[in-house]
């Protein structure tokens, strides 16, 4: 579970960004580690993105970086009540050097938190309000180091639960020929 200080940062930045575009509407963001991709309550929409973050093993203090940290969001807008909610799950990773280590919560820079949440707000506008942005490009997260080697699927919570970012990256994007 994400630490409460981290949760407060995500909530604060989300409130600032959503308030810029929908100042009269009440939105909440909660971290929810029980969310499952493509398992939605009726009336909810999903948005997934993959971001850069760092991890530190709580056992051996080893640290590593990943550009495949999965951030899953489920969102719902109630027009009648003018309230919306976003539930967000940030998938964890574990140390590959330790034997049976715990899953660790990633650390994002504030800049990357802003980029991730900016992308989310655009998806809220698109999926909950029907406000389309034809040329809306994802804002990529900043990688502060160059990463080499394959994604460590054996120590990625999303991969181990069958929600592999590597497999889904290509499925999530429409082909250039298909009308969107």
C-alpha positions as CSV (number, residue, x, y, z in Angstrom):
1,X,0.0,0.0,0.0
2,X,1.2,3.5,-0.8
3,X,2.3,5.5,2.2
4,X,-0.1,8.1,3.3
5,X,2.4,11.0,2.6
6,X,2.6,9.7,-1.1
7,X,-1.2,9.4,-1.2
8,X,-1.6,13.0,0.0
9,X,0.7,14.2,-2.8
10,X,-1.2,12.4,-5.5
11,X,-4.5,13.7,-4.1
12,X,-3.2,17.3,-3.8
13,X,-1.8,17.4,-7.4
14,X,-5.0,15.7,-8.8
15,X,-7.2,18.3,-7.0
16,X,-5.1,21.2,-8.4
17,X,-5.3,19.8,-12.0
18,X,-9.0,18.8,-12.0
19,X,-9.9,22.1,-10.4
20,X,-8.3,24.0,-13.3
21,X,-10.6,22.4,-15.9
22,X,-13.8,21.6,-13.8
23,X,-13.8,24.1,-10.9
24,X,-17.4,23.6,-10.0
25,X,-17.3,19.8,-9.9
26,X,-16.2,17.7,-6.9
27,X,-13.7,14.9,-7.7
28,X,-11.9,12.6,-5.3
29,X,-8.9,10.4,-5.9
30,X,-8.2,7.4,-3.7
31,X,-5.5,4.8,-3.9
32,X,-7.0,1.3,-4.1
33,X,-4.7,-1.8,-4.3
34,X,-7.6,-4.1,-5.0
35,X,-8.3,-2.6,-8.5
36,X,-8.0,-5.2,-11.4
37,X,-7.6,-4.2,-15.0
38,X,-10.7,-4.6,-17.2
39,X,-12.8,-5.4,-14.1
40,X,-15.1,-2.4,-13.9
41,X,-18.2,-1.5,-11.9
42,X,-21.1,-0.5,-14.2
43,X,-20.7,3.1,-15.4
44,X,-17.0,3.2,-14.7
45,X,-14.2,3.8,-17.3
46,X,-10.6,2.6,-17.2
47,X,-7.3,4.3,-18.0
48,X,-3.9,2.6,-17.8
49,X,-0.5,4.1,-18.2
50,X,3.1,3.0,-17.8
51,X,5.5,5.3,-16.0
52,X,9.1,5.6,-14.9
53,X,9.8,5.3,-11.1
54,X,12.4,4.0,-8.7
55,X,12.2,1.3,-6.1
56,X,14.2,0.5,-2.9
57,X,14.2,-3.0,-1.3
58,X,13.2,-2.7,2.3
59,X,15.3,-5.8,3.1
60,X,18.7,-5.1,1.4
61,X,18.4,-1.4,0.5
62,X,19.1,-2.2,-3.2
63,X,17.5,0.3,-5.5
64,X,16.5,0.0,-9.1
65,X,14.5,1.9,-11.7
66,X,11.7,0.8,-14.1
67,X,10.0,2.5,-17.0
68,X,7.2,-0.1,-16.9
69,X,5.5,0.8,-13.6
70,X,1.8,0.3,-14.3
71,X,-0.7,2.9,-13.1
72,X,-4.3,1.7,-13.3
73,X,-7.2,4.1,-12.9
74,X,-10.9,3.5,-12.7
75,X,-13.1,6.6,-13.0
76,X,-16.8,7.4,-12.5
77,X,-18.7,10.7,-13.0
78,X,-22.2,11.2,-11.6
79,X,-23.8,14.0,-13.6
80,X,-26.8,14.1,-11.3
81,X,-24.6,14.8,-8.2
82,X,-21.8,16.7,-10.0
83,X,-19.3,14.4,-8.3
84,X,-16.6,12.2,-9.7
85,X,-14.3,9.7,-8.3
86,X,-11.0,8.1,-9.4
87,X,-9.6,5.0,-7.9
88,X,-5.9,4.4,-8.7
89,X,-3.6,1.4,-8.2
90,X,0.1,1.7,-8.6
91,X,1.6,-1.8,-9.2
92,X,4.6,-2.7,-7.1
93,X,7.8,-4.6,-7.8
94,X,10.2,-6.7,-5.7
95,X,13.9,-7.1,-5.4
96,X,15.4,-9.7,-7.7
97,X,18.5,-10.2,-5.4
98,X,16.6,-11.2,-2.2
99,X,14.8,-14.5,-1.6
100,X,11.0,-14.0,-1.3
101,X,11.2,-10.2,-0.7
102,X,8.1,-8.1,-0.2
103,X,6.6,-6.0,-3.0
104,X,7.9,-2.4,-2.8
105,X,5.9,0.7,-3.7
106,X,7.5,2.9,-6.3
107,X,8.8,6.4,-5.7
108,X,7.9,8.9,-8.4
109,X,9.4,12.4,-8.8
110,X,6.9,15.2,-8.3
111,X,7.4,16.1,-12.0
112,X,6.3,12.5,-13.0
113,X,3.4,12.6,-10.6
114,X,2.2,15.8,-12.4
115,X,2.7,14.2,-15.8
116,X,0.8,11.0,-14.8
117,X,-2.1,13.0,-13.3
118,X,-2.2,15.4,-16.3
119,X,-2.7,12.4,-18.5
120,X,-5.4,11.1,-16.2
121,X,-7.2,14.5,-16.2
122,X,-7.2,14.4,-20.0
123,X,-8.8,10.9,-19.9
124,X,-11.4,12.1,-17.3
125,X,-12.4,14.9,-19.7
126,X,-12.5,12.5,-22.6
127,X,-14.2,9.5,-20.9
128,X,-16.4,11.2,-18.3
129,X,-17.3,14.5,-20.1
130,X,-17.1,13.4,-23.7
131,X,-14.6,16.2,-24.4
132,X,-12.4,14.8,-27.2
133,X,-8.8,15.8,-27.9
134,X,-8.0,14.4,-31.3
135,X,-4.3,15.3,-31.1
136,X,-4.0,14.6,-27.3
137,X,-0.6,12.9,-26.9
138,X,0.3,11.2,-23.6
139,X,2.9,13.2,-21.7
140,X,5.7,10.7,-21.2
141,X,7.3,10.5,-17.8
142,X,10.9,11.6,-17.4
143,X,13.5,8.9,-17.2
144,X,16.4,10.3,-15.2
145,X,18.7,7.4,-16.3
146,X,19.0,5.3,-19.4
147,X,17.6,1.8,-18.8
148,X,19.1,-1.3,-20.4
149,X,17.8,-4.9,-20.4
150,X,14.4,-6.4,-20.4
151,X,11.5,-5.8,-18.0
152,X,11.9,-8.1,-15.0
153,X,8.5,-9.9,-15.3
154,X,9.3,-12.3,-12.5
155,X,9.4,-9.5,-9.9
156,X,6.7,-7.2,-11.3
157,X,3.3,-7.4,-9.5
158,X,1.3,-6.6,-12.6
159,X,3.1,-9.3,-14.7
160,X,2.7,-11.9,-12.0
161,X,-1.0,-11.2,-11.7
162,X,-1.4,-11.5,-15.5
163,X,-1.6,-7.8,-16.2
164,X,1.7,-7.6,-18.1
165,X,2.5,-4.1,-19.3
166,X,4.7,-5.6,-22.0
167,X,1.8,-7.5,-23.6
168,X,-0.9,-4.9,-23.2
169,X,1.1,-1.9,-24.5
170,X,0.4,-2.9,-28.1
171,X,-3.2,-3.9,-27.5
172,X,-4.1,-0.6,-25.8
173,X,-3.3,1.5,-28.9
174,X,-5.5,1.5,-32.0
175,X,-3.7,0.6,-35.2
176,X,-3.0,3.7,-37.4
177,X,-5.5,2.4,-40.0
178,X,-8.5,1.9,-37.6
179,X,-10.8,4.9,-37.2
180,X,-10.9,6.2,-33.6
